[in-house]
Amino acid sequence: MKVHIGGKVDRQKKTYTGGPVSHTGQLFFAEDLAEKIAALSPYKDNTVERVKLDDDFIYQQAGSGLLTIRPLHKGRIERGLLATITLGVDPTAT
């Protein structure tokens, strides 16, 4: 993910462009959920080996950052998920 500060919003085109990048990072899924998602289409057809959290150097450095995730339809992850996380970003960083 990238956090941009001070860009331009075009509400008609539903776009956001420009502005310096204040943060670049990654978001992580709990391993048990990642396994369940990897078993679903189209992910199950992926031939690239997935890096698990225990082996993910970036996750090991971050030490946190797991998304809070819940199914949109109880117990049916294939019908969609809702994820939330709270981030603190220094808007003066570039």
C-alpha positions in Angstrom: 0.0 0.0 0.0 1.1 3.6 -0.5 -0.3 6.6 1.4 -0.3 9.8 -0.6 -0.8 13.3 1.0 -2.0 16.4 -0.8 -3.1 14.9 -4.1 -6.1 15.8 -6.2 -9.5 14.1 -6.0 -11.7 13.9 -9.1 -15.1 12.9 -7.8 -16.6 12.5 -11.3 -13.8 10.1 -12.4 -13.5 8.6 -8.9 -9.7 9.0 -9.0 -7.0 10.4 -6.7 -3.7 11.4 -8.3 -0.5 13.1 -7.2 0.8 14.1 -3.9 4.0 12.9 -2.2 4.1 9.4 -0.8 4.2 9.5 3.0 4.2 5.8 3.6 4.8 2.5 1.7 4.0 -0.7 3.5 2.3 -4.1 3.3 -0.7 -5.6 5.0 -0.8 -9.1 6.3 -3.5 -11.8 6.7 -3.5 -14.3 9.6 -2.0 -17.5 8.3 -5.1 -19.7 8.9 -7.2 -17.3 6.8 -4.5 -17.0 4.1 -4.6 -20.8 3.8 -8.4 -20.8 3.3 -8.2 -18.0 0.7 -5.4 -19.8 -1.2 -7.7 -22.8 -1.6 -10.3 -20.8 -3.4 -10.5 -19.9 -7.1 -8.7 -18.1 -8.7 -5.9 -18.4 -6.1 -5.8 -22.2 -6.0 -4.6 -22.1 -9.6 -1.5 -20.1 -8.7 1.7 -22.0 -9.3 3.9 -19.6 -7.3 4.7 -20.8 -3.8 3.1 -18.6 -1.2 5.4 -17.1 1.4 4.0 -17.9 4.8 4.2 -15.3 7.7 6.8 -17.4 9.5 9.1 -17.1 6.4 8.2 -13.5 5.5 11.2 -11.3 6.2 9.1 -8.1 5.9 6.5 -9.4 8.3 9.2 -10.5 10.7 10.7 -6.9 10.7 7.3 -5.3 11.0 6.3 -7.4 14.0 2.6 -6.5 13.6 0.1 -5.3 11.0 -2.4 -8.2 10.8 -5.7 -7.1 9.3 -8.8 -7.6 11.3 -10.9 -9.6 8.8 -14.4 -11.0 8.9 -16.6 -12.6 6.2 -19.4 -10.5 4.7 -21.6 -13.5 4.9 -21.2 -15.6 8.1 -18.8 -18.5 7.5 -18.7 -17.9 3.7 -15.3 -16.3 2.9 -15.8 -17.0 -0.8 -18.6 -14.5 -0.8 -16.4 -11.6 0.4 -14.4 -10.3 3.3 -14.3 -7.0 5.2 -10.9 -6.0 6.5 -10.0 -3.1 8.8 -6.8 -1.8 10.3 -5.7 1.4 12.0 -2.5 3.0 10.7 -0.6 5.9 12.0 1.2 7.8 9.2 3.4 10.9 9.5 1.9 13.2 6.8 5.1 15.3 6.7 7.2 12.3 5.7 8.1 11.9 2.1 
